[in-house]
């Protein structure tokens, strides 16, 4: 069964009303590894209910529609789906608890050709239900590695942000937990690729891999620590391109270049010396 572009682009997703508690906010931060040093007071405010703050990257799990591409009606080879790019634009500070409404849509699906896969672009706006205010916008590019040749338009994702041609201004290392994917999935992404060794092998991986959005969050933590000085409201935008998977337990090294309030960045896995996030761009207040 081939995917149908019109079915994807015209699909009317139900609004996702998502009520989350301080426990969920803490669980998200723990999934990224915050609190590894329980005496670090900068990290404690993201994992302790007394004065709790939400990490800005938690926007990616709010109003999330779930792993909907797995549904048979879309015809996708879901075991070969990979997250390609992710962006977040923050308009308001994220509440530590509350009810939000997520409005999700697919904006385009490009056909790279038989054997070459497809690219799907999607967006999600997240609103505070109580005030009606737009909290954030999420943009995402998904690689459908097993779904090329469906007859859709040719095209590609927007050109990536260029990394400066100089040595990084600063570097931050953060180790991930061996059980990081099993914790992070409790924030809403239950794709078995990140938990079931058999599904991971069917997808071409030697073991379950870390969620791309968990890697996104770990790198966001590195930026918030180094550039934002753990100010939960300092980050305005963050955009990345995923270039390789991370295995839970590996160390993520984030290289940063600062030009005013704009930070360019990329991240590598220390143990394998491989770039896992590239062409990163973030804006800070």
ZADO-1210 file (C-alpha; in nm, 4 decimals, padded with zeros to 6 digits):
<atoms>
<atom x="00.0000" y="00.0000" z="00.0000" code="UNK" pos="1"/>
<atom x="00.1362" y="00.3420" z="-00.0994" code="UNK" pos="2"/>
<atom x="00.0828" y="00.6585" z="00.1004" code="UNK" pos="3"/>
<atom x="-00.1538" y="00.9133" z="-00.0523" code="UNK" pos="4"/>
<atom x="-00.0359" y="01.2758" z="-00.0419" code="UNK" pos="5"/>
<atom x="-00.3877" y="01.4184" z="-00.0575" code="UNK" pos="6"/>
<atom x="-00.4976" y="01.1992" z="00.2307" code="UNK" pos="7"/>
<atom x="-00.2089" y="01.3231" z="00.4433" code="UNK" pos="8"/>
<atom x="-00.2339" y="01.6925" z="00.3566" code="UNK" pos="9"/>
<atom x="-00.6133" y="01.7077" z="00.3804" code="UNK" pos="10"/>
<atom x="-00.6487" y="01.4980" z="00.6931" code="UNK" pos="11"/>
<atom x="-00.8397" y="01.6858" z="00.9631" code="UNK" pos="12"/>
<atom x="-00.6743" y="01.6059" z="01.2924" code="UNK" pos="13"/>
<atom x="-00.8837" y="01.6346" z="01.6045" code="UNK" pos="14"/>
<atom x="-00.7755" y="01.9094" z="01.8406" code="UNK" pos="15"/>
<atom x="-00.5730" y="01.7539" z="02.1210" code="UNK" pos="16"/>
<atom x="-00.6747" y="01.8791" z="02.4642" code="UNK" pos="17"/>
<atom x="-00.3860" y="01.7995" z="02.6946" code="UNK" pos="18"/>
<atom x="-00.4001" y="01.8484" z="03.0678" code="UNK" pos="19"/>
<atom x="-00.0624" y="01.8043" z="03.2332" code="UNK" pos="20"/>
<atom x="00.0517" y="01.8271" z="03.5920" code="UNK" pos="21"/>
<atom x="00.3694" y="01.9257" z="03.7709" code="UNK" pos="22"/>
<atom x="00.4476" y="01.5542" z="03.7810" code="UNK" pos="23"/>
<atom x="00.4485" y="01.5443" z="03.3984" code="UNK" pos="24"/>
<atom x="00.6760" y="01.8486" z="03.3823" code="UNK" pos="25"/>
<atom x="00.9175" y="01.6851" z="03.6249" code="UNK" pos="26"/>
<atom x="00.9051" y="01.3542" z="03.4353" code="UNK" pos="27"/>
<atom x="00.9916" y="01.5291" z="03.1089" code="UNK" pos="28"/>
<atom x="01.2990" y="01.6911" z="03.2670" code="UNK" pos="29"/>
<atom x="01.4068" y="01.3618" z="03.4263" code="UNK" pos="30"/>
<atom x="01.3812" y="01.1966" z="03.0841" code="UNK" pos="31"/>
<atom x="01.6425" y="01.4438" z="02.9586" code="UNK" pos="32"/>
<atom x="01.8710" y="01.3668" z="03.2514" code="UNK" pos="33"/>
<atom x="01.8186" y="01.6794" z="03.4621" code="UNK" pos="34"/>
<atom x="01.8694" y="01.6111" z="03.8296" code="UNK" pos="35"/>
<atom x="02.1679" y="01.3841" z="03.7664" code="UNK" pos="36"/>
<atom x="02.3376" y="01.6025" z="04.0278" code="UNK" pos="37"/>
<atom x="02.0650" y="01.6402" z="04.2919" code="UNK" pos="38"/>
<atom x="02.2630" y="01.9233" z="04.4579" code="UNK" pos="39"/>
<atom x="02.2593" y="02.1388" z="04.1439" code="UNK" pos="40"/>
<atom x="02.0003" y="02.4040" z="04.2308" code="UNK" pos="41"/>
<atom x="01.9872" y="02.5328" z="03.8729" code="UNK" pos="42"/>
<atom x="01.8583" y="02.1931" z="03.7581" code="UNK" pos="43"/>
<atom x="01.6516" y="02.1312" z="04.0706" code="UNK" pos="44"/>
<atom x="01.3956" y="02.3971" z="03.9751" code="UNK" pos="45"/>
<atom x="01.2984" y="02.1803" z="03.6750" code="UNK" pos="46"/>
<atom x="01.2564" y="01.8566" z="03.8749" code="UNK" pos="47"/>
<atom x="01.1211" y="01.9775" z="04.2122" code="UNK" pos="48"/>
<atom x="00.7710" y="02.1084" z="04.2697" code="UNK" pos="49"/>
<atom x="00.8787" y="02.3985" z="04.4963" code="UNK" pos="50"/>
<atom x="00.9042" y="02.6829" z="04.2418" code="UNK" pos="51"/>
<atom x="00.8889" y="02.4385" z="03.9496" code="UNK" pos="52"/>
<atom x="00.9707" y="02.5699" z="03.5997" code="UNK" pos="53"/>
<atom x="00.8965" y="02.4059" z="03.2645" code="UNK" pos="54"/>
<atom x="01.1861" y="02.3577" z="03.0261" code="UNK" pos="55"/>
<atom x="01.1268" y="02.5496" z="02.7015" code="UNK" pos="56"/>
<atom x="01.1823" y="02.2338" z="02.4945" code="UNK" pos="57"/>
<atom x="00.8884" y="02.0699" z="02.6731" code="UNK" pos="58"/>
<atom x="00.6786" y="02.2469" z="02.4095" code="UNK" pos="59"/>
<atom x="00.7427" y="01.9472" z="02.1803" code="UNK" pos="60"/>
<atom x="00.5331" y="01.7110" z="02.3959" code="UNK" pos="61"/>
<atom x="00.2356" y="01.9446" z="02.4545" code="UNK" pos="62"/>
<atom x="-00.0810" y="01.8758" z="02.2560" code="UNK" pos="63"/>
<atom x="00.1051" y="01.5928" z="02.0815" code="UNK" pos="64"/>
<atom x="-00.1197" y="01.3855" z="01.8516" code="UNK" pos="65"/>
<atom x="00.0686" y="01.0618" z="01.9162" code="UNK" pos="66"/>
<atom x="00.2313" y="00.8218" z="01.6702" code="UNK" pos="67"/>
<atom x="-00.0567" y="00.8643" z="01.4271" code="UNK" pos="68"/>
<atom x="00.1460" y="00.7725" z="01.1153" code="UNK" pos="69"/>
<atom x="00.1245" y="00.4093" z="01.2336" code="UNK" pos="70"/>
<atom x="-00.2486" y="00.3990" z="01.1478" code="UNK" pos="71"/>
<atom x="-00.3124" y="00.1687" z="00.8464" code="UNK" pos="72"/>
<atom x="-00.5221" y="00.4286" z="00.6612" code="UNK" pos="73"/>
<atom x="-00.2080" y="00.6322" z="00.5828" code="UNK" pos="74"/>
<atom x="-00.0232" y="00.3397" z="00.4257" code="UNK" pos="75"/>
<atom x="00.3180" y="00.4348" z="00.5661" code="UNK" pos="76"/>
<atom x="00.5943" y="00.1864" z="00.6448" code="UNK" pos="77"/>
<atom x="00.6002" y="00.3111" z="01.0031" code="UNK" pos="78"/>
<atom x="00.8968" y="00.0971" z="01.1105" code="UNK" pos="79"/>
<atom x="01.1144" y="00.3061" z="00.8776" code="UNK" pos="80"/>
<atom x="00.9898" y="00.6477" z="00.9881" code="UNK" pos="81"/>
<atom x="01.2561" y="00.8853" z="01.1213" code="UNK" pos="82"/>
<atom x="01.2333" y="01.2367" z="01.2615" code="UNK" pos="83"/>
<atom x="01.4322" y="01.4622" z="01.0262" code="UNK" pos="84"/>
<atom x="01.3996" y="01.8168" z="01.1590" code="UNK" pos="85"/>
<atom x="01.2350" y="01.9913" z="01.4518" code="UNK" pos="86"/>
<atom x="01.1707" y="02.3527" z="01.5342" code="UNK" pos="87"/>
<atom x="00.9975" y="02.5403" z="01.8135" code="UNK" pos="88"/>
<atom x="00.8932" y="02.9046" z="01.8377" code="UNK" pos="89"/>
<atom x="00.8053" y="03.0167" z="02.1902" code="UNK" pos="90"/>
<atom x="00.5586" y="03.3031" z="02.2275" code="UNK" pos="91"/>
<atom x="00.4843" y="03.2718" z="02.5996" code="UNK" pos="92"/>
<atom x="00.6528" y="03.1019" z="02.8970" code="UNK" pos="93"/>
<atom x="00.5250" y="02.7466" z="02.9320" code="UNK" pos="94"/>
<atom x="00.3184" y="02.6905" z="03.2480" code="UNK" pos="95"/>
<atom x="00.4488" y="02.4203" z="03.4821" code="UNK" pos="96"/>
<atom x="00.0983" y="02.2689" z="03.4732" code="UNK" pos="97"/>
<atom x="-00.2272" y="02.3395" z="03.2980" code="UNK" pos="98"/>
<atom x="-00.4433" y="02.2495" z="03.0000" code="UNK" pos="99"/>
<atom x="-00.3398" y="02.3204" z="02.6422" code="UNK" pos="100"/>
<atom x="-00.4966" y="02.2577" z="02.3019" code="UNK" pos="101"/>
<atom x="-00.2799" y="02.1300" z="02.0163" code="UNK" pos="102"/>
<atom x="-00.3834" y="02.1889" z="01.6556" code="UNK" pos="103"/>
<atom x="-00.1841" y="01.9620" z="01.4221" code="UNK" pos="104"/>
<atom x="-00.1644" y="01.9635" z="01.0431" code="UNK" pos="105"/>
<atom x="00.0434" y="01.8142" z="00.7606" code="UNK" pos="106"/>
<atom x="00.1485" y="02.0912" z="00.5236" code="UNK" pos="107"/>
<atom x="00.3145" y="01.8849" z="00.2477" code="UNK" pos="108"/>
<atom x="00.4491" y="01.5425" z="00.1465" code="UNK" pos="109"/>
<atom x="00.7304" y="01.5222" z="-00.1078" code="UNK" pos="110"/>
<atom x="00.8177" y="01.2126" z="-00.3099" code="UNK" pos="111"/>
<atom x="01.1919" y="01.1474" z="-00.3438" code="UNK" pos="112"/>
<atom x="01.1310" y="00.8517" z="-00.5756" code="UNK" pos="113"/>
<atom x="01.1077" y="00.4733" z="-00.5497" code="UNK" pos="114"/>
<atom x="01.3678" y="00.3428" z="-00.3065" code="UNK" pos="115"/>
<atom x="01.4565" y="00.6963" z="-00.1929" code="UNK" pos="116"/>
<atom x="01.1761" y="00.7633" z="00.0533" code="UNK" pos="117"/>
<atom x="00.9499" y="01.0615" z="00.1106" code="UNK" pos="118"/>
<atom x="00.9514" y="01.3799" z="00.3207" code="UNK" pos="119"/>
<atom x="00.6525" y="01.4987" z="00.5232" code="UNK" pos="120"/>
<atom x="00.6248" y="01.8511" z="00.6664" code="UNK" pos="121"/>
<atom x="00.3924" y="01.9224" z="00.9576" code="UNK" pos="122"/>
<atom x="00.3098" y="02.1970" z="01.2081" code="UNK" pos="123"/>
<atom x="00.1369" y="02.2206" z="01.5466" code="UNK" pos="124"/>
<atom x="00.0097" y="02.5273" z="01.7287" code="UNK" pos="125"/>
<atom x="-00.0335" y="02.4946" z="02.1041" code="UNK" pos="126"/>
<atom x="-00.2773" y="02.7210" z="02.2881" code="UNK" pos="127"/>
<atom x="-00.3420" y="02.7777" z="02.6567" code="UNK" pos="128"/>
<atom x="-00.7009" y="02.6623" z="02.6989" code="UNK" pos="129"/>
<atom x="-00.7758" y="02.8977" z="02.9888" code="UNK" pos="130"/>
<atom x="-00.6586" y="03.2182" z="02.8156" code="UNK" pos="131"/>
<atom x="-00.6735" y="03.1240" z="02.4462" code="UNK" pos="132"/>
<atom x="-00.3173" y="03.2544" z="02.4048" code="UNK" pos="133"/>
<atom x="-00.0840" y="03.0912" z="02.1537" code="UNK" pos="134"/>
<atom x="00.2024" y="02.9491" z="02.3586" code="UNK" pos="135"/>
<atom x="00.4204" y="02.8027" z="02.0853" code="UNK" pos="136"/>
<atom x="00.4444" y="02.6686" z="01.7311" code="UNK" pos="137"/>
<atom x="00.6150" y="02.3399" z="01.6467" code="UNK" pos="138"/>
<atom x="00.7480" y="02.2581" z="01.3001" code="UNK" pos="139"/>
<atom x="00.8613" y="01.9128" z="01.1991" code="UNK" pos="140"/>
<atom x="01.0103" y="01.7263" z="00.9040" code="UNK" pos="141"/>
<atom x="00.9658" y="01.3481" z="00.8927" code="UNK" pos="142"/>
<atom x="01.1580" y="01.1087" z="00.6683" code="UNK" pos="143"/>
<atom x="00.9369" y="00.8232" z="00.5457" code="UNK" pos="144"/>
<atom x="01.2271" y="00.6007" z="00.4418" code="UNK" pos="145"/>
<atom x="01.0112" y="00.3219" z="00.3053" code="UNK" pos="146"/>
<atom x="00.7527" y="00.5266" z="00.1161" code="UNK" pos="147"/>
<atom x="00.9110" y="00.6759" z="-00.1943" code="UNK" pos="148"/>
<atom x="00.7474" y="00.6349" z="-00.5347" code="UNK" pos="149"/>
<atom x="00.3907" y="00.7203" z="-00.4333" code="UNK" pos="150"/>
<atom x="00.3518" y="00.9714" z="-00.7163" code="UNK" pos="151"/>
<atom x="00.3573" y="01.2910" z="-00.5113" code="UNK" pos="152"/>
<atom x="00.5348" y="01.6188" z="-00.5948" code="UNK" pos="153"/>
<atom x="00.9132" y="01.6297" z="-00.5921" code="UNK" pos="154"/>
<atom x="01.0689" y="01.8566" z="-00.3343" code="UNK" pos="155"/>
<atom x="01.2780" y="01.8762" z="-00.0219" code="UNK" pos="156"/>
<atom x="01.2900" y="02.0330" z="00.3202" code="UNK" pos="157"/>
<atom x="01.3912" y="02.4009" z="00.3462" code="UNK" pos="158"/>
<atom x="01.7642" y="02.4730" z="00.3252" code="UNK" pos="159"/>
<atom x="01.9337" y="02.4194" z="00.6630" code="UNK" pos="160"/>
<atom x="02.0988" y="02.6881" z="00.8732" code="UNK" pos="161"/>
<atom x="02.4713" y="02.7172" z="00.7987" code="UNK" pos="162"/>
<atom x="02.7210" y="02.6534" z="01.0782" code="UNK" pos="163"/>
<atom x="02.9995" y="02.9197" z="01.1014" code="UNK" pos="164"/>
<atom x="03.3350" y="02.8262" z="00.9510" code="UNK" pos="165"/>
<atom x="03.5354" y="02.8714" z="01.2695" code="UNK" pos="166"/>
<atom x="03.6075" y="02.6861" z="01.5899" code="UNK" pos="167"/>
<atom x="03.3114" y="02.6772" z="01.8299" code="UNK" pos="168"/>
<atom x="03.2966" y="02.9454" z="02.0962" code="UNK" pos="169"/>
<atom x="03.2011" y="02.6962" z="02.3657" code="UNK" pos="170"/>
<atom x="03.1273" y="02.3254" z="02.4134" code="UNK" pos="171"/>
<atom x="02.9063" y="02.1441" z="02.6649" code="UNK" pos="172"/>
<atom x="02.8925" y="01.7692" z="02.7384" code="UNK" pos="173"/>
<atom x="02.5847" y="01.5943" z="02.8803" code="UNK" pos="174"/>
<atom x="02.5707" y="01.2196" z="02.9380" code="UNK" pos="175"/>
<atom x="02.2423" y="01.0411" z="02.8667" code="UNK" pos="176"/>
<atom x="02.1072" y="00.7631" z="03.0869" code="UNK" pos="177"/>
<atom x="02.1001" y="00.4010" z="02.9632" code="UNK" pos="178"/>
<atom x="01.7260" y="00.4014" z="03.0428" code="UNK" pos="179"/>
<atom x="01.6663" y="00.7503" z="02.8973" code="UNK" pos="180"/>
<atom x="01.4386" y="00.6338" z="02.6124" code="UNK" pos="181"/>
<atom x="01.2264" y="00.4274" z="02.8527" code="UNK" pos="182"/>
<atom x="01.1750" y="00.7332" z="03.0733" code="UNK" pos="183"/>
<atom x="01.1277" y="00.9820" z="02.7907" code="UNK" pos="184"/>
<atom x="00.8571" y="00.7752" z="02.6191" code="UNK" pos="185"/>
<atom x="00.6360" y="00.8345" z="02.9242" code="UNK" pos="186"/>
<atom x="00.6042" y="01.1945" z="02.8019" code="UNK" pos="187"/>
<atom x="00.3865" y="01.0683" z="02.5165" code="UNK" pos="188"/>
<atom x="00.5870" y="00.9142" z="02.2299" code="UNK" pos="189"/>
<atom x="00.5302" y="00.5399" z="02.2558" code="UNK" pos="190"/>
<atom x="00.6925" y="00.4426" z="01.9246" code="UNK" pos="191"/>
<atom x="00.8237" y="00.0911" z="01.9990" code="UNK" pos="192"/>
<atom x="01.1409" y="00.1729" z="01.8029" code="UNK" pos="193"/>
<atom x="01.2645" y="00.3291" z="02.1269" code="UNK" pos="194"/>
<atom x="01.1811" y="00.0384" z="02.3564" code="UNK" pos="195"/>
<atom x="01.1505" y="-00.2939" z="02.1683" code="UNK" pos="196"/>
<atom x="01.4807" y="-00.4487" z="02.0485" code="UNK" pos="197"/>
<atom x="01.2989" y="-00.6499" z="01.7793" code="UNK" pos="198"/>
<atom x="01.1317" y="-00.3405" z="01.6316" code="UNK" pos="199"/>
<atom x="01.4662" y="-00.1560" z="01.6427" code="UNK" pos="200"/>
<atom x="01.6381" y="-00.4368" z="01.4496" code="UNK" pos="201"/>
<atom x="01.3566" y="-00.4397" z="01.1927" code="UNK" pos="202"/>
<atom x="01.4232" y="-00.0688" z="01.1433" code="UNK" pos="203"/>
<atom x="01.7938" y="-00.1295" z="01.0850" code="UNK" pos="204"/>
<atom x="01.9304" y="-00.0433" z="01.4311" code="UNK" pos="205"/>
<atom x="02.1370" y="-00.2593" z="01.6623" code="UNK" pos="206"/>
<atom x="01.9288" y="-00.1574" z="01.9649" code="UNK" pos="207"/>
<atom x="01.6438" y="00.0789" z="02.0564" code="UNK" pos="208"/>
<atom x="01.7476" y="00.4372" z="01.9832" code="UNK" pos="209"/>
<atom x="01.6850" y="00.7563" z="02.1740" code="UNK" pos="210"/>
<atom x="01.3873" y="00.9601" z="02.0586" code="UNK" pos="211"/>
<atom x="01.4959" y="01.2411" z="01.8301" code="UNK" pos="212"/>
<atom x="01.2992" y="01.4785" z="02.0516" code="UNK" pos="213"/>
<atom x="01.4864" y="01.3516" z="02.3570" code="UNK" pos="214"/>
<atom x="01.8142" y="01.4338" z="02.1807" code="UNK" pos="215"/>
<atom x="01.6564" y="01.7704" z="02.0943" code="UNK" pos="216"/>
<atom x="01.5799" y="01.8244" z="02.4624" code="UNK" pos="217"/>
<atom x="01.9284" y="01.7262" z="02.5804" code="UNK" pos="218"/>
<atom x="02.0835" y="01.9721" z="02.3354" code="UNK" pos="219"/>
<atom x="01.8266" y="02.2320" z="02.4447" code="UNK" pos="220"/>
<atom x="01.9423" y="02.1689" z="02.8026" code="UNK" pos="221"/>
<atom x="02.3035" y="02.2324" z="02.6935" code="UNK" pos="222"/>
<atom x="02.1983" y="02.5624" z="02.5321" code="UNK" pos="223"/>
<atom x="01.9894" y="02.6672" z="02.8312" code="UNK" pos="224"/>
<atom x="02.2742" y="02.5845" z="03.0688" code="UNK" pos="225"/>
<atom x="02.5497" y="02.7552" z="02.8717" code="UNK" pos="226"/>
<atom x="02.3758" y="03.0443" z="02.6967" code="UNK" pos="227"/>
<atom x="02.0566" y="03.0959" z="02.8968" code="UNK" pos="228"/>
<atom x="02.2118" y="03.0411" z="03.2431" code="UNK" pos="229"/>
<atom x="01.9126" y="02.8198" z="03.3289" code="UNK" pos="230"/>
<atom x="01.6608" y="03.1005" z="03.2759" code="UNK" pos="231"/>
<atom x="01.3509" y="02.9079" z="03.1667" code="UNK" pos="232"/>
<atom x="01.2238" y="03.2075" z="02.9689" code="UNK" pos="233"/>
<atom x="01.5483" y="03.2969" z="02.7896" code="UNK" pos="234"/>
<atom x="01.4999" y="03.0852" z="02.4748" code="UNK" pos="235"/>
<atom x="01.2822" y="03.2218" z="02.1910" code="UNK" pos="236"/>
<atom x="01.3393" y="02.9693" z="01.9106" code="UNK" pos="237"/>
<atom x="01.5260" y="02.6463" z="01.8429" code="UNK" pos="238"/>
<atom x="01.5621" y="02.4638" z="01.5111" code="UNK" pos="239"/>
<atom x="01.7633" y="02.1482" z="01.4368" code="UNK" pos="240"/>
<atom x="01.8302" y="01.8870" z="01.1724" code="UNK" pos="241"/>
<atom x="01.8721" y="01.5296" z="01.2989" code="UNK" pos="242"/>
<atom x="02.1619" y="01.3601" z="01.1214" code="UNK" pos="243"/>
<atom x="02.2149" y="01.0339" z="01.3125" code="UNK" pos="244"/>
<atom x="02.0521" y="00.8469" z="01.6006" code="UNK" pos="245"/>
<atom x="02.1767" y="00.8413" z="01.9577" code="UNK" pos="246"/>
<atom x="02.1824" y="00.5230" z="02.1644" code="UNK" pos="247"/>
<atom x="02.0775" y="00.5653" z="02.5287" code="UNK" pos="248"/>
<atom x="02.3801" y="00.5933" z="02.7544" code="UNK" pos="249"/>
<atom x="02.5929" y="00.7882" z="02.5081" code="UNK" pos="250"/>
<atom x="02.7380" y="01.1333" z="02.5787" code="UNK" pos="251"/>
<atom x="02.6128" y="01.4273" z="02.3696" code="UNK" pos="252"/>
<atom x="02.8647" y="01.7043" z="02.3065" code="UNK" pos="253"/>
<atom x="02.7088" y="02.0324" z="02.1907" code="UNK" pos="254"/>
<atom x="02.9286" y="02.2827" z="02.0052" code="UNK" pos="255"/>
<atom x="02.8043" y="02.6436" z="02.0024" code="UNK" pos="256"/>
<atom x="02.8802" y="02.9592" z="01.8063" code="UNK" pos="257"/>
<atom x="02.7337" y="03.2835" z="01.9392" code="UNK" pos="258"/>
<atom x="02.6577" y="03.5886" z="01.7258" code="UNK" pos="259"/>
<atom x="02.4634" y="03.8337" z="01.9420" code="UNK" pos="260"/>
<atom x="02.1380" y="03.6711" z="02.0493" code="UNK" pos="261"/>
<atom x="02.1653" y="03.4031" z="01.7778" code="UNK" pos="262"/>
<atom x="02.3402" y="03.0761" z="01.8563" code="UNK" pos="263"/>
<atom x="02.4446" y="02.8278" z="01.5893" code="UNK" pos="264"/>
<atom x="02.5111" y="02.4760" z="01.7159" code="UNK" pos="265"/>
<atom x="02.5653" y="02.1102" z="01.6378" code="UNK" pos="266"/>
<atom x="02.5920" y="01.8036" z="01.8566" code="UNK" pos="267"/>
<atom x="02.8081" y="01.4923" z="01.8430" code="UNK" pos="268"/>
<atom x="02.8119" y="01.1605" z="02.0234" code="UNK" pos="269"/>
<atom x="03.1422" y="01.1471" z="02.2088" code="UNK" pos="270"/>
<atom x="03.1771" y="00.7699" z="02.2056" code="UNK" pos="271"/>
<atom x="03.1403" y="00.7327" z="01.8265" code="UNK" pos="272"/>
<atom x="03.2546" y="01.0816" z="01.7156" code="UNK" pos="273"/>
<atom x="02.9490" y="01.1178" z="01.4934" code="UNK" pos="274"/>
<atom x="02.7309" y="01.4270" z="01.4385" code="UNK" pos="275"/>
<atom x="02.3757" y="01.3576" z="01.5570" code="UNK" pos="276"/>
<atom x="02.2274" y="01.7095" z="01.5329" code="UNK" pos="277"/>
<atom x="02.3452" y="01.9564" z="01.2729" code="UNK" pos="278"/>
<atom x="02.2618" y="02.3010" z="01.1350" code="UNK" pos="279"/>
<atom x="02.1154" y="02.4092" z="01.4669" code="UNK" pos="280"/>
<atom x="01.9968" y="02.7639" z="01.5287" code="UNK" pos="281"/>
<atom x="01.8525" y="02.9154" z="01.8451" code="UNK" pos="282"/>
<atom x="01.7541" y="03.2666" z="01.9431" code="UNK" pos="283"/>
<atom x="01.7713" y="03.3987" z="02.2977" code="UNK" pos="284"/>
<atom x="01.6271" y="03.7117" z="02.4569" code="UNK" pos="285"/>
</atoms>
